Amino acid sequence: MTFVDTNVLLDVLTDDPVWARWSLGQLDAAALRGRVAINAVVYAELSVRFERIEDLDAVVAQAGLIVESIPRAALFLAGKAFQHYRAAGGARTAVLPDFFIGAHAAVDGVPLLTRDTRRYRTYFPSLALIAPG
């Protein structure tokens, strides 16, 4: 299984002139390797692009994405990663979406397809990332 970060899906949905081709190629490669999944956080982030839930659900189904529940162990890990972020001077006062996404992939032991590697590499160093260059 491969987890997909929101930015990769938005690249394809918005036909980003720089990243759409790379992201679509990586999604296709991930599908050849096995299941491709998102969690509720990615689903919520994508929802801002849609007027109706049915439209988002149709895109998720057409893309062959599975919406996985976040395990409690991942929720705990997300909180701990956020605690480290705050101790290092992080300014946000609520747990950031990247922590839920990264922790979920880390706990499940699956790679994360993303273009935004900085926070994942810092707070989830054992997480395998599929990322540009």
N, C-alpha and C positions, 0 to 999 in steps of 0.2 A: 504494500500500500504506500501511497505518497500523499502527504498533506499539501494543500495548496494555500498560499497566502493570498489575501485579497488583491494585492497590487498586480499579481499575474493575471487574475481573472478580469480585473478592470482594464488591463492592457488590451485584452481581446474584445471585451464588450464595447470599449470606446474606440477601437481600431487605432490605438496609439501609433503614431507614425514612426517612432523610434523602437518601441518594444513589442508591438503586437505580433510580429512575425516570430521573434524569439520565444515569446510566451506561448504562442499556439504550438510551436514545434516542441517545446518542453512538455506541454500538456499531452500532446499526442504520444510522446515518448513515455511519459508516466503511465498512460493508459495501456501501452503495450506491455509494461512491466507488471501491471496489476491494477487493483482498485485505486481510484483517485478520490480523495475525501476533503471535506471542509468540516468546520464545526460551527456551532451556533454563533460564535463571534464573527467569523467570516461571513456567514449568512446575514447577520445584522448589518455588517458594514456594506455588503452588497445591496441591501434593501433600500438604501437611500437613493439608488439609481432607478428605482421602479415605483410606479404609482400603485400597482396592485400586487398582492402576494402571489396570485396565480401566474402573473408574468414572470416573477422571479423563480417560482417553482418550475415553470416551463423551461427556463434557461438552465437551471440546475439539472433537471432531468435530461435535457438535450445534450448537455455537456457530459453526462454520465457520472455526475458527482454524487457521492454518498455524504449525507449530513450525519456526522458522528456525534454522539453525546460526549461531553467532556468528563472524564473520570475524576473522582474525588482526589486521587493522587496528583493529577495534573493541576487541579485547582489549588491544592496545597503548595505544589512546586511554583505555580505562578505567583502566589503570595510571597513565598520566600525569595524568589527572584526580584520581585518588586521591592521587598525589604532591602535587598542589596543595592538596588538602584537608588533608593532614597538615601541610604547610608553613604553612597558615593556622590551625593549632592543632586540627585535627580529632583526636578522641581514639581512634577505632577503629584497630586495628592490622592488620586484614585488609580487602581491597578490598570495598566495600559493594555489594550487589546493584544499587542504583540506578546505579552507575557502569557496570556491564555493560549494563544496559538502555538508559541514555542514550547510551552510546558506540555501541551497535549501531544505534540509530535514527539517530544523527548520521552515522555512516559510510555507512549505506545512503541517507541523504538523504531520510528519510521522517518524517512527523509522529509524535509520541508522544501517545497519549491517556492522560491521567493526572489525578489530583486533587492530587498532591504535587509542586508545581512548584519549590519553593525550591532544592533541590539541582540539579535539571536546569537551571534558569536560571543558577545560579551557575557550574557547571562545564561546561555545554554551551550557551553563549549563542547559538550559531547554530541550535540545534535548535528546530524548529517544534513548539509544544505546543498540544494541544487540551485545554483545561482550563476549569473553571468561572470565570465572571466575571473 
